[in-house]
Amino acid sequence: MVMRLTLASKVTLIRMFLVPFVAIGILYHRYGITLWLFLISGLTDMIDGLIARKLGQKTRLGALLDPMADKLLLSTSFLLLTLPSIKLHVSIPIWLAVLVFGRDIIIVVSSVAIALTTGFTKFDPSIYGKASTAVQICTVIAVMIVNYPQLDEVYVLWLFYLTFGITLFSGLHYIYIFTKRYNLENEQEQQNHDADHGK
């Protein structure tokens, strides 16, 4: 069966297509145009969601591509704005990048572990996870803005600490949710096992 691309999915693909250009802009210190490309990418995120809802174009492919495009854009930008080799006037601190990517790795590993051991695969993003993503996006935009006229780090330092706090809290919250879900699935499996042996 051939799955046709909906208009919403095509808009999502445009966002993925823009990622290399955002990366090139950061690498070559073209912060003005890169900021516009990043904002346009964010606009496509709003548009594909609106199209999917209004035109009834919610598909499994779209549900997979949309968060993938978001994470690809954010992770690429965050990483490049951290690398010392790019020699930015103001860069994202390495300690913050380590926390952000470490949290993502923990979430992925925990999700896969629970899926493989219990079969549970539906993990909805929490409000804290959404808040963490939002402040990370703000951090990327702010760093590009201060690098454009080469402003002092003091203008974004508070945002680094805010991102650190929210990201850390959301990571701990995900660990709590995953642990709770894992224990719940195990309890249900044990109850089913006991019921089968009780027949």
N, CA and C atoms as an extended XYZ file, in Angstrom:
597
Properties=species:S:1:pos:R:3:atomname:S:1:resname:S:1:resid:I:1 pbc="F F F"
N         0.845       -1.202        0.000 N   MET     1
C         0.000        0.000        0.000 CA  MET     1
C         0.874        1.243        0.000 C   MET     1
N         0.645        2.131       -0.963 N   VAL     2
C         1.430        3.350       -1.064 CA  VAL     2
C         0.784        4.457       -0.233 C   VAL     2
N         1.572        5.060        0.629 N   MET     3
C         1.059        6.130        1.477 CA  MET     3
C         1.366        7.485        0.828 C   MET     3
N         0.330        8.238        0.505 N   ARG     4
C         0.512        9.532       -0.136 CA  ARG     4
C         0.867       10.592        0.897 C   ARG     4
N         1.731       11.505        0.488 N   LEU     5
C         2.090       12.612        1.365 CA  LEU     5
C         0.976       13.641        1.387 C   LEU     5
N         0.518       13.988        2.571 N   THR     6
C        -0.498       15.033        2.689 CA  THR     6
C         0.181       16.395        2.622 C   THR     6
N        -0.622       17.436        2.470 N   LEU     7
C        -0.080       18.795        2.427 CA  LEU     7
C         0.645       19.121        3.726 C   LEU     7
N         0.082       18.671        4.846 N   ALA     8
C         0.703       18.919        6.148 CA  ALA     8
C         2.080       18.270        6.226 C   ALA     8
N         2.205       17.046        5.724 N   SER     9
C         3.488       16.350        5.744 CA  SER     9
C         4.502       17.023        4.828 C   SER     9
N         4.032       17.565        3.707 N   LYS    10
C         4.925       18.274        2.787 CA  LYS    10
C         5.491       19.526        3.444 C   LYS    10
N         4.651       20.221        4.223 N   VAL    11
C         5.125       21.408        4.947 CA  VAL    11
C         6.162       20.993        5.992 C   VAL    11
N         5.933       19.859        6.640 N   THR    12
C         6.898       19.343        7.613 CA  THR    12
C         8.231       19.034        6.938 C   THR    12
N         8.184       18.466        5.747 N   LEU    13
C         9.403       18.158        5.003 CA  LEU    13
C        10.174       19.425        4.629 C   LEU    13
N         9.447       20.509        4.395 N   ILE    14
C        10.109       21.798        4.117 CA  ILE    14
C        10.943       22.209        5.326 C   ILE    14
N        10.390       21.992        6.523 N   ARG    15
C        11.113       22.321        7.753 CA  ARG    15
C        12.393       21.490        7.868 C   ARG    15
N        12.314       20.233        7.531 N   MET    16
C        13.492       19.375        7.560 CA  MET    16
C        14.510       19.819        6.501 C   MET    16
N        14.020       20.261        5.361 N   PHE    17
C        14.881       20.725        4.274 CA  PHE    17
C        15.657       21.978        4.677 C   PHE    17
N        15.073       22.790        5.561 N   LEU    18
C        15.716       24.043        5.980 CA  LEU    18
C        16.828       23.818        7.001 C   LEU    18
N        16.853       22.667        7.645 N   VAL    19
C        17.841       22.397        8.691 CA  VAL    19
C        19.286       22.570        8.209 C   VAL    19
N        19.679       21.992        7.048 N   PRO    20
C        21.063       22.187        6.595 CA  PRO    20
C        21.423       23.649        6.358 C   PRO    20
N        20.457       24.443        5.913 N   PHE    21
C        20.724       25.853        5.653 CA  PHE    21
C        20.884       26.636        6.958 C   PHE    21
N        20.114       26.243        7.971 N   VAL    22
C        20.298       26.838        9.296 CA  VAL    22
C        21.695       26.503        9.814 C   VAL    22
N        22.107       25.252        9.627 N   ALA    23
C        23.434       24.818       10.073 CA  ALA    23
C        24.537       25.586        9.344 C   ALA    23
N        24.396       25.734        8.046 N   ILE    24
C        25.399       26.468        7.259 CA  ILE    24
C        25.478       27.924        7.707 C   ILE    24
N        24.320       28.513        7.980 N   GLY    25
C        24.286       29.903        8.434 CA  GLY    25
C        25.023       30.103        9.743 C   GLY    25
N        24.848       29.156       10.665 N   ILE    26
C        25.552       29.238       11.952 CA  ILE    26
C        27.052       29.046       11.748 C   ILE    26
N        27.423       28.077       10.922 N   LEU    27
C        28.837       27.787       10.675 CA  LEU    27
C        29.571       28.985       10.073 C   LEU    27
N        28.863       29.739        9.233 N   TYR    28
C        29.489       30.880        8.562 CA  TYR    28
C        29.115       32.212        9.198 C   TYR    28
N        28.559       32.142       10.414 N   HIS    29
C        28.268       33.342       11.203 CA  HIS    29
C        27.301       34.306       10.503 C   HIS    29
N        26.372       33.771        9.740 N   ARG    30
C        25.352       34.590        9.087 CA  ARG    30
C        24.089       34.584        9.954 C   ARG    30
N        24.178       35.264       11.086 N   TYR    31
C        23.126       35.138       12.094 CA  TYR    31
C        21.812       35.806       11.696 C   TYR    31
N        21.884       36.857       10.891 N   GLY    32
C        20.666       37.529       10.464 CA  GLY    32
C        19.785       36.616        9.629 C   GLY    32
N        20.336       36.082        8.551 N   ILE    33
C        19.578       35.203        7.669 CA  ILE    33
C        19.243       33.883        8.365 C   ILE    33
N        20.157       33.421        9.226 N   THR    34
C        19.917       32.165        9.944 CA  THR    34
C        18.745       32.307       10.907 C   THR    34
N        18.662       33.446       11.547 N   LEU    35
C        17.556       33.693       12.463 CA  LEU    35
C        16.229       33.685       11.713 C   LEU    35
N        16.219       34.295       10.538 N   TRP    36
C        15.005       34.295        9.715 CA  TRP    36
C        14.632       32.878        9.295 C   TRP    36
N        15.614       32.079        8.911 N   LEU    37
C        15.357       30.697        8.513 CA  LEU    37
C        14.804       29.890        9.687 C   LEU    37
N        15.352       30.140       10.882 N   PHE    38
C        14.883       29.443       12.082 CA  PHE    38
C        13.438       29.828       12.387 C   PHE    38
N        13.134       31.107       12.254 N   LEU    39
C        11.771       31.574       12.520 CA  LEU    39
C        10.799       31.042       11.468 C   LEU    39
N        11.237       30.982       10.209 N   ILE    40
C        10.405       30.420        9.146 CA  ILE    40
C        10.125       28.944        9.423 C   ILE    40
N        11.141       28.243        9.914 N   SER    41
C        10.969       26.838       10.276 CA  SER    41
C         9.920       26.692       11.373 C   SER    41
N         9.974       27.593       12.348 N   GLY    42
C         8.976       27.581       13.413 CA  GLY    42
C         7.585       27.860       12.881 C   GLY    42
N         7.502       28.730       11.871 N   LEU    43
C         6.211       29.053       11.258 CA  LEU    43
C         5.639       27.833       10.535 C   LEU    43
N         6.500       27.071        9.873 N   THR    44
C         6.015       25.863        9.195 CA  THR    44
C         5.480       24.849       10.211 C   THR    44
N         6.031       24.861       11.416 N   ASP    45
C         5.549       23.965       12.468 CA  ASP    45
C         4.111       24.310       12.828 C   ASP    45
N         3.821       25.604       12.887 N   MET    46
C         2.458       26.038       13.175 CA  MET    46
C         1.532       25.723       12.012 C   MET    46
N         2.028       25.925       10.796 N   ILE    47
C         1.194       25.741        9.606 CA  ILE    47
C         0.824       24.280        9.407 C   ILE    47
N         1.811       23.367        9.538 N   ASP    48
C         1.475       21.955        9.298 CA  ASP    48
C         0.503       21.420       10.342 C   ASP    48
N         0.617       21.915       11.576 N   GLY    49
C        -0.324       21.507       12.610 CA  GLY    49
C        -1.723       22.024       12.325 C   GLY    49
N        -1.806       23.270       11.846 N   LEU    50
C        -3.100       23.875       11.520 CA  LEU    50
C        -3.754       23.140       10.351 C   LEU    50
N        -2.948       22.836        9.331 N   ILE    51
C        -3.475       22.121        8.163 CA  ILE    51
C        -3.976       20.736        8.564 C   ILE    51
N        -3.188       20.059        9.382 N   ALA    52
C        -3.565       18.704        9.799 CA  ALA    52
C        -4.891       18.699       10.548 C   ALA    52
N        -5.107       19.714       11.383 N   ARG    53
C        -6.344       19.781       12.164 CA  ARG    53
C        -7.533       20.226       11.310 C   ARG    53
N        -7.346       21.279       10.554 N   LYS    54
C        -8.449       21.869        9.791 CA  LYS    54
C        -8.876       20.998        8.611 C   LYS    54
N        -7.907       20.363        7.951 N   LEU    55
C        -8.222       19.564        6.764 CA  LEU    55
C        -8.296       18.071        7.062 C   LEU    55
N        -8.200       17.723        8.333 N   GLY    56
C        -8.278       16.320        8.704 CA  GLY    56
C        -7.162       15.477        8.112 C   GLY    56
N        -5.940       16.023        8.131 N   GLN    57
C        -4.799       15.338        7.517 CA  GLN    57
C        -3.837       14.763        8.558 C   GLN    57
N        -4.358       14.375        9.700 N   LYS    58
C        -3.523       13.740       10.710 CA  LYS    58
C        -3.242       12.299       10.295 C   LYS    58
N        -1.969       11.972       10.095 N   THR    59
C        -1.577       10.636        9.674 CA  THR    59
C        -0.469       10.104       10.569 C   THR    59
N        -0.216        8.799       10.487 N   ARG    60
C         0.864        8.197       11.270 CA  ARG    60
C         2.210        8.727       10.799 C   ARG    60
N         2.330        8.949        9.481 N   LEU    61
C         3.577        9.500        8.939 CA  LEU    61
C         3.813       10.905        9.459 C   LEU    61
N         2.761       11.711        9.473 N   GLY    62
C         2.875       13.074        9.975 CA  GLY    62
C         3.209       13.113       11.452 C   GLY    62
N         2.604       12.198       12.211 N   ALA    63
C         2.875       12.120       13.647 CA  ALA    63
C         4.324       11.740       13.913 C   ALA    63
N         4.937       11.018       12.968 N   LEU    64
C         6.340       10.636       13.101 CA  LEU    64
C         7.275       11.740       12.628 C   LEU    64
N         6.938       12.356       11.478 N   LEU    65
C         7.815       13.357       10.880 CA  LEU    65
C         7.864       14.658       11.670 C   LEU    65
N         6.727       15.078       12.225 N   ASP    66
C         6.651       16.384       12.875 CA  ASP    66
C         7.610       16.516       14.063 C   ASP    66
N         7.553       15.614       15.060 N   PRO    67
C         8.508       15.739       16.167 CA  PRO    67
C         9.947       15.483       15.718 C   PRO    67
N        10.116       14.649       14.686 N   MET    68
C        11.452       14.389       14.175 CA  MET    68
C        12.060       15.659       13.571 C   MET    68
N        11.251       16.400       12.817 N   ALA    69
C        11.717       17.652       12.217 CA  ALA    69
C        12.040       18.686       13.293 C   ALA    69
N        11.182       18.763       14.304 N   ASP    70
C        11.408       19.706       15.402 CA  ASP    70
C        12.705       19.405       16.134 C   ASP    70
N        12.896       18.128       16.474 N   LYS    71
C        14.083       17.728       17.227 CA  LYS    71
C        15.354       17.900       16.385 C   LYS    71
N        15.267       17.615       15.096 N   LEU    72
C        16.421       17.758       14.202 CA  LEU    72
C        16.848       19.219       14.120 C   LEU    72
N        15.881       20.122       13.970 N   LEU    73
C        16.186       21.548       13.872 CA  LEU    73
C        16.766       22.073       15.173 C   LEU    73
N        16.115       21.749       16.290 N   LEU    74
C        16.542       22.266       17.585 CA  LEU    74
C        17.891       21.689       17.995 C   LEU    74
N        18.064       20.379       17.843 N   SER    75
C        19.310       19.729       18.262 CA  SER    75
C        20.501       20.203       17.438 C   SER    75
N        20.293       20.345       16.126 N   THR    76
C        21.370       20.821       15.254 CA  THR    76
C        21.794       22.229       15.632 C   THR    76
N        20.825       23.104       15.815 N   SER    77
C        21.120       24.493       16.171 CA  SER    77
C        21.788       24.581       17.536 C   SER    77
N        21.258       23.838       18.496 N   PHE    78
C        21.785       23.869       19.860 CA  PHE    78
C        23.230       23.388       19.895 C   PHE    78
N        23.497       22.298       19.169 N   LEU    79
C        24.842       21.736       19.152 CA  LEU    79
C        25.842       22.686       18.501 C   LEU    79
N        25.484       23.237       17.349 N   LEU    80
C        26.410       24.115       16.627 CA  LEU    80
C        26.681       25.409       17.395 C   LEU    80
N        25.683       25.887       18.122 N   LEU    81
C        25.870       27.115       18.905 CA  LEU    81
C        26.650       26.855       20.193 C   LEU    81
N        27.008       25.583       20.418 N   THR    82
C        27.804       25.210       21.594 CA  THR    82
C        29.268       24.970       21.242 C   THR    82
N        29.530       24.470       20.037 N   LEU    83
C        30.874       24.048       19.652 CA  LEU    83
C        31.892       25.185       19.732 C   LEU    83
N        32.962       25.010       20.497 N   PRO    84
C        34.006       26.046       20.607 CA  PRO    84
C        34.713       26.311       19.281 C   PRO    84
N        34.771       25.311       18.409 N   SER    85
C        35.489       25.451       17.145 CA  SER    85
C        34.863       26.478       16.208 C   SER    85
N        33.583       26.792       16.414 N   ILE    86
C        32.921       27.772       15.551 CA  ILE    86
C        33.301       29.198       15.945 C   ILE    86
N        33.816       29.350       17.172 N   LYS    87
C        34.316       30.640       17.660 CA  LYS    87
C        33.234       31.724       17.629 C   LYS    87
N        32.172       31.454       18.353 N   LEU    88
C        31.090       32.428       18.485 CA  LEU    88
C        31.469       33.494       19.506 C   LEU    88
N        30.891       34.672       19.351 N   HIS    89
C        31.101       35.731       20.347 CA  HIS    89
C        30.469       35.323       21.666 C   HIS    89
N        29.246       34.784       21.591 N   VAL    90
C        28.555       34.220       22.755 CA  VAL    90
C        28.041       32.850       22.340 C   VAL    90
N        28.424       31.823       23.060 N   SER    91
C        27.994       30.473       22.722 CA  SER    91
C        27.210       29.863       23.884 C   SER    91
N        26.464       28.816       23.575 N   ILE    92
C        25.743       28.095       24.619 CA  ILE    92
C        26.768       27.324       25.453 C   ILE    92
N        26.715       27.410       26.776 N   PRO    93
C        27.689       26.713       27.629 CA  PRO    93
C        27.659       25.199       27.407 C   PRO    93
N        28.828       24.584       27.464 N   ILE    94
C        28.918       23.140       27.266 CA  ILE    94
C        28.120       22.393       28.332 C   ILE    94
N        28.151       22.893       29.587 N   TRP    95
C        27.417       22.216       30.654 CA  TRP    95
C        25.916       22.177       30.384 C   TRP    95
N        25.410       23.214       29.697 N   LEU    96
C        23.993       23.240       29.375 CA  LEU    96
C        23.685       22.259       28.246 C   LEU    96
N        24.560       22.221       27.247 N   ALA    97
C        24.364       21.293       26.130 CA  ALA    97
C        24.422       19.844       26.606 C   ALA    97
N        25.347       19.549       27.531 N   VAL    98
C        25.465       18.196       28.073 CA  VAL    98
C        24.169       17.784       28.765 C   VAL    98
N        23.575       18.701       29.533 N   LEU    99
C        22.322       18.394       30.219 CA  LEU    99
C        21.189       18.174       29.222 C   LEU    99
N        21.087       19.055       28.229 N   VAL   100
C        19.997       18.962       27.249 CA  VAL   100
C        20.067       17.649       26.474 C   VAL   100
N        21.253       17.316       25.952 N   PHE   101
C        21.371       16.091       25.165 CA  PHE   101
C        21.350       14.849       26.061 C   PHE   101
N        21.871       14.988       27.273 N   GLY   102
C        21.810       13.869       28.210 CA  GLY   102
C        20.375       13.527       28.556 C   GLY   102
N        19.559       14.540       28.772 N   ARG   103
C        18.139       14.327       29.060 CA  ARG   103
C        17.456       13.618       27.905 C   ARG   103
N        17.738       14.053       26.679 N   ASP   104
C        17.120       13.426       25.511 CA  ASP   104
C        17.524       11.961       25.385 C   ASP   104
N        18.799       11.677       25.652 N   ILE   105
C        19.280       10.298       25.566 CA  ILE   105
C        18.595        9.421       26.612 C   ILE   105
N        18.464        9.952       27.828 N   ILE   106
C        17.804        9.199       28.903 CA  ILE   106
C        16.354        8.896       28.534 C   ILE   106
N        15.665        9.894       27.952 N   ILE   107
C        14.271        9.702       27.564 CA  ILE   107
C        14.147        8.634       26.485 C   ILE   107
N        15.019        8.694       25.483 N   VAL   108
C        14.971        7.716       24.385 CA  VAL   108
C        15.268        6.313       24.909 C   VAL   108
N        16.333        6.183       25.705 N   VAL   109
C        16.716        4.871       26.235 CA  VAL   109
C        15.616        4.309       27.132 C   VAL   109
N        15.051        5.156       27.986 N   SER   110
C        13.994        4.698       28.890 CA  SER   110
C        12.751        4.266       28.109 C   SER   110
N        12.405        5.039       27.076 N   SER   111
C        11.231        4.707       26.253 CA  SER   111
C        11.413        3.370       25.562 C   SER   111
N        12.606        3.170       24.992 N   VAL   112
C        12.887        1.911       24.299 CA  VAL   112
C        12.879        0.741       25.281 C   VAL   112
N        13.455        0.952       26.461 N   ALA   113
C        13.511       -0.106       27.466 CA  ALA   113
C        12.111       -0.524       27.902 C   ALA   113
N        11.248        0.450       28.146 N   ILE   114
C         9.880        0.145       28.563 CA  ILE   114
C         9.108       -0.523       27.431 C   ILE   114
N         9.325       -0.036       26.195 N   ALA   115
C         8.633       -0.617       25.045 CA  ALA   115
C         9.026       -2.076       24.843 C   ALA   115
N        10.306       -2.376       25.018 N   LEU   116
C        10.796       -3.732       24.798 CA  LEU   116
C        10.379       -4.687       25.916 C   LEU   116
N        10.299       -4.181       27.139 N   THR   117
C        10.010       -5.053       28.284 CA  THR   117
C         8.517       -5.178       28.590 C   THR   117
N         7.748       -4.144       28.267 N   THR   118
C         6.317       -4.173       28.602 CA  THR   118
C         5.405       -4.071       27.388 C   THR   118
N         5.946       -3.589       26.267 N   GLY   119
C         5.113       -3.417       25.081 CA  GLY   119
C         4.392       -2.081       25.041 C   GLY   119
N         4.551       -1.284       26.094 N   PHE   120
C         3.893        0.028       26.146 CA  PHE   120
C         4.706        1.032       25.322 C   PHE   120
N         4.053        1.705       24.378 N   THR   121
C         4.769        2.621       23.485 CA  THR   121
C         4.175        4.028       23.426 C   THR   121
N         3.073        4.262       24.093 N   LYS   122
C         2.420        5.577       24.005 CA  LYS   122
C         2.923        6.484       25.116 C   LYS   122
N         3.843        7.385       24.757 N   PHE   123
C         4.389        8.327       25.723 CA  PHE   123
C         4.054        9.748       25.274 C   PHE   123
N         3.090       10.346       25.911 N   ASP   124
C         2.705       11.714       25.565 CA  ASP   124
C         3.639       12.718       26.237 C   ASP   124
N         4.026       13.789       25.533 N   PRO   125
C         4.902       14.793       26.139 CA  PRO   125
C         4.212       15.503       27.297 C   PRO   125
N         4.951       15.696       28.379 N   SER   126
C         4.381       16.372       29.540 CA  SER   126
C         4.466       17.884       29.367 C   SER   126
N         3.753       18.607       30.206 N   ILE   127
C         3.790       20.066       30.145 CA  ILE   127
C         5.195       20.584       30.458 C   ILE   127
N         5.917       19.841       31.312 N   TYR   128
C         7.282       20.251       31.652 CA  TYR   128
C         8.230       20.000       30.477 C   TYR   128
N         7.974       18.919       29.739 N   GLY   129
C         8.769       18.645       28.553 CA  GLY   129
C         8.553       19.713       27.495 C   GLY   129
N         7.297       20.137       27.330 N   LYS   130
C         6.990       21.195       26.369 CA  LYS   130
C         7.626       22.514       26.793 C   LYS   130
N         7.609       22.785       28.106 N   ALA   131
C         8.231       24.009       28.619 CA  ALA   131
C         9.737       23.977       28.390 C   ALA   131
N        10.334       22.795       28.575 N   SER   132
C        11.768       22.637       28.355 CA  SER   132
C        12.122       22.911       26.901 C   SER   132
N        11.334       22.371       25.985 N   THR   133
C        11.573       22.610       24.553 CA  THR   133
C        11.427       24.086       24.223 C   THR   133
N        10.429       24.732       24.820 N   ALA   134
C        10.186       26.147       24.550 CA  ALA   134
C        11.367       27.024       24.976 C   ALA   134
N        11.910       26.762       26.163 N   VAL   135
C        13.029       27.592       26.630 CA  VAL   135
C        14.303       27.279       25.854 C   VAL   135
N        14.441       26.044       25.371 N   GLN   136
C        15.592       25.711       24.539 CA  GLN   136
C        15.526       26.460       23.209 C   GLN   136
N        14.330       26.560       22.651 N   ILE   137
C        14.142       27.333       21.418 CA  ILE   137
C        14.469       28.800       21.665 C   ILE   137
N        13.994       29.332       22.790 N   CYS   138
C        14.281       30.727       23.140 CA  CYS   138
C        15.782       30.946       23.305 C   CYS   138
N        16.474       29.955       23.860 N   THR   139
C        17.925       30.050       24.043 CA  THR   139
C        18.630       30.137       22.697 C   THR   139
N        18.235       29.286       21.757 N   VAL   140
C        18.831       29.301       20.416 CA  VAL   140
C        18.615       30.658       19.746 C   VAL   140
N        17.391       31.151       19.799 N   ILE   141
C        17.074       32.441       19.172 CA  ILE   141
C        17.851       33.565       19.837 C   ILE   141
N        17.895       33.559       21.167 N   ALA   142
C        18.586       34.617       21.903 CA  ALA   142
C        20.079       34.630       21.604 C   ALA   142
N        20.687       33.456       21.519 N   VAL   143
C        22.132       33.381       21.240 CA  VAL   143
C        22.430       33.904       19.846 C   VAL   143
N        21.572       33.577       18.876 N   MET   144
C        21.779       34.105       17.529 CA  MET   144
C        21.603       35.620       17.494 C   MET   144
N        20.653       36.117       18.285 N   ILE   145
C        20.414       37.564       18.315 CA  ILE   145
C        21.611       38.310       18.894 C   ILE   145
N        22.149       37.815       20.015 N   VAL   146
C        23.262       38.533       20.650 CA  VAL   146
C        24.553       38.403       19.842 C   VAL   146
N        24.650       37.357       19.025 N   ASN   147
C        25.834       37.209       18.188 CA  ASN   147
C        25.791       38.106       16.960 C   ASN   147
N        24.601       38.528       16.573 N   TYR   148
C        24.464       39.350       15.373 CA  TYR   148
C        25.156       40.704       15.536 C   TYR   148
N        24.826       41.458       16.632 N   PRO   149
C        25.576       42.711       16.868 CA  PRO   149
C        26.698       42.533       17.881 C   PRO   149
N        26.965       41.265       18.274 N   GLN   150
C        28.001       40.929       19.255 CA  GLN   150
C        27.779       41.640       20.593 C   GLN   150
N        26.612       41.349       21.181 N   LEU   151
C        26.283       41.890       22.498 CA  LEU   151
C        26.948       41.059       23.582 C   LEU   151
N        26.918       41.553       24.808 N   ASP   152
C        27.560       40.866       25.917 CA  ASP   152
C        26.735       39.660       26.362 C   ASP   152
N        27.410       38.657       26.932 N   GLU   153
C        26.763       37.430       27.387 CA  GLU   153
C        25.764       37.680       28.505 C   GLU   153
N        25.908       38.794       29.207 N   VAL   154
C        25.038       39.074       30.341 CA  VAL   154
C        23.569       39.122       29.927 C   VAL   154
N        23.313       39.422       28.651 N   TYR   155
C        21.931       39.529       28.181 CA  TYR   155
C        21.234       38.169       28.075 C   TYR   155
N        21.999       37.101       27.987 N   VAL   156
C        21.397       35.767       27.842 CA  VAL   156
C        21.787       34.814       28.967 C   VAL   156
N        22.624       35.260       29.882 N   LEU   157
C        23.103       34.379       30.944 CA  LEU   157
C        21.957       33.848       31.786 C   LEU   157
N        20.991       34.707       32.091 N   TRP   158
C        19.848       34.292       32.901 CA  TRP   158
C        19.036       33.211       32.184 C   TRP   158
N        19.004       33.292       30.843 N   LEU   159
C        18.253       32.317       30.061 CA  LEU   159
C        18.936       30.945       30.099 C   LEU   159
N        20.263       30.941       30.170 N   PHE   160
C        21.001       29.680       30.296 CA  PHE   160
C        20.614       28.963       31.585 C   PHE   160
N        20.561       29.719       32.676 N   TYR   161
C        20.213       29.118       33.968 CA  TYR   161
C        18.749       28.677       34.008 C   TYR   161
N        17.884       29.460       33.372 N   LEU   162
C        16.468       29.088       33.308 CA  LEU   162
C        16.294       27.795       32.515 C   LEU   162
N        16.984       27.708       31.390 N   THR   163
C        16.922       26.503       30.561 CA  THR   163
C        17.460       25.298       31.317 C   THR   163
N        18.541       25.512       32.053 N   PHE   164
C        19.125       24.435       32.852 CA  PHE   164
C        18.118       23.923       33.876 C   PHE   164
N        17.488       24.842       34.602 N   GLY   165
C        16.551       24.446       35.656 CA  GLY   165
C        15.344       23.705       35.122 C   GLY   165
N        14.723       24.242       34.072 N   ILE   166
C        13.524       23.616       33.519 CA  ILE   166
C        13.850       22.277       32.858 C   ILE   166
N        14.993       22.217       32.157 N   THR   167
C        15.394       20.969       31.506 CA  THR   167
C        15.682       19.886       32.537 C   THR   167
N        16.367       20.253       33.608 N   LEU   168
C        16.664       19.297       34.674 CA  LEU   168
C        15.386       18.789       35.320 C   LEU   168
N        14.473       19.702       35.622 N   PHE   169
C        13.216       19.309       36.267 CA  PHE   169
C        12.395       18.398       35.357 C   PHE   169
N        12.336       18.746       34.060 N   SER   170
C        11.551       17.926       33.135 CA  SER   170
C        12.168       16.537       32.977 C   SER   170
N        13.501       16.475       33.011 N   GLY   171
C        14.178       15.183       32.936 CA  GLY   171
C        13.853       14.306       34.130 C   GLY   171
N        13.909       14.900       35.326 N   LEU   172
C        13.566       14.157       36.541 CA  LEU   172
C        12.099       13.729       36.531 C   LEU   172
N        11.243       14.586       35.977 N   HIS   173
C         9.821       14.264       35.898 CA  HIS   173
C         9.584       13.096       34.944 C   HIS   173
N        10.285       13.088       33.825 N   TYR   174
C        10.163       11.972       32.887 CA  TYR   174
C        10.630       10.667       33.523 C   TYR   174
N        11.722       10.730       34.277 N   ILE   175
C        12.217        9.535       34.957 CA  ILE   175
C        11.159        9.001       35.934 C   ILE   175
N        10.514        9.924       36.645 N   TYR   176
C         9.443        9.541       37.578 CA  TYR   176
C         8.283        8.883       36.829 C   TYR   176
N         7.889        9.482       35.698 N   ILE   177
C         6.774        8.949       34.908 CA  ILE   177
C         7.124        7.573       34.347 C   ILE   177
N         8.350        7.450       33.816 N   PHE   178
C         8.773        6.170       33.246 CA  PHE   178
C         8.819        5.081       34.317 C   PHE   178
N         9.344        5.431       35.484 N   THR   179
C         9.417        4.456       36.582 CA  THR   179
C         8.019        4.028       37.017 C   THR   179
N         7.118        4.990       37.114 N   LYS   180
C         5.744        4.700       37.499 CA  LYS   180
C         5.067        3.812       36.464 C   LYS   180
N         5.277        4.142       35.183 N   ARG   181
C         4.676        3.348       34.113 CA  ARG   181
C         5.229        1.933       34.095 C   ARG   181
N         6.534        1.815       34.284 N   TYR   182
C         7.184        0.497       34.281 CA  TYR   182
C         6.646       -0.375       35.415 C   TYR   182
N         6.532        0.205       36.604 N   ASN   183
C         6.009       -0.541       37.754 CA  ASN   183
C         4.553       -0.940       37.539 C   ASN   183
N         3.779       -0.026       36.928 N   LEU   184
C         2.365       -0.302       36.668 CA  LEU   184
C         2.208       -1.447       35.675 C   LEU   184
N         3.000       -1.411       34.592 N   GLU   185
C         2.921       -2.482       33.589 CA  GLU   185
C         3.334       -3.819       34.191 C   GLU   185
N         4.349       -3.803       35.051 N   ASN   186
C         4.789       -5.041       35.700 CA  ASN   186
C         3.728       -5.596       36.638 C   ASN   186
N         3.058       -4.690       37.361 N   GLU   187
C         1.992       -5.116       38.273 CA  GLU   187
C         0.837       -5.742       37.497 C   GLU   187
N         0.479       -5.116       36.373 N   GLN   188
C        -0.610       -5.661       35.566 CA  GLN   188
C        -0.235       -7.025       34.977 C   GLN   188
N         1.023       -7.138       34.554 N   GLU   189
C         1.488       -8.410       34.009 CA  GLU   189
C         1.471       -9.497       35.080 C   GLU   189
N         1.854       -9.135       36.305 N   GLN   190
C         1.850      -10.100       37.408 CA  GLN   190
C         0.425      -10.512       37.757 C   GLN   190
N        -0.504       -9.550       37.739 N   GLN   191
C        -1.905       -9.853       38.028 CA  GLN   191
C        -2.484      -10.791       36.973 C   GLN   191
N        -2.124      -10.537       35.701 N   ASN   192
C        -2.604      -11.410       34.624 CA  ASN   192
C        -2.012      -12.814       34.773 C   ASN   192
N        -0.750      -12.862       35.176 N   HIS   193
C        -0.079      -14.149       35.371 CA  HIS   193
C        -0.733      -14.940       36.503 C   HIS   193
N        -1.032      -14.229       37.611 N   ASP   194
C        -1.679      -14.873       38.761 CA  ASP   194
C        -3.082      -15.347       38.402 C   ASP   194
N        -3.789      -14.532       37.602 N   ALA   195
C        -5.164      -14.900       37.205 CA  ALA   195
C        -5.156      -16.143       36.325 C   ALA   195
N        -4.170      -16.229       35.410 N   ASP   196
C        -4.072      -17.391       34.526 CA  ASP   196
C        -3.788      -18.663       35.322 C   ASP   196
N        -2.942      -18.551       36.346 N   HIS   197
C        -2.598      -19.716       37.143 CA  HIS   197
C        -3.688      -20.079       38.161 C   HIS   197
N        -4.585      -19.105       38.367 N   GLY   198
C        -5.652      -19.375       39.323 CA  GLY   198
C        -6.826      -20.082       38.697 C   GLY   198
N        -6.852      -20.181       37.346 N   LYS   199
C        -7.962      -20.847       36.669 CA  LYS   199
C        -7.861      -22.358       36.797 C   LYS   199
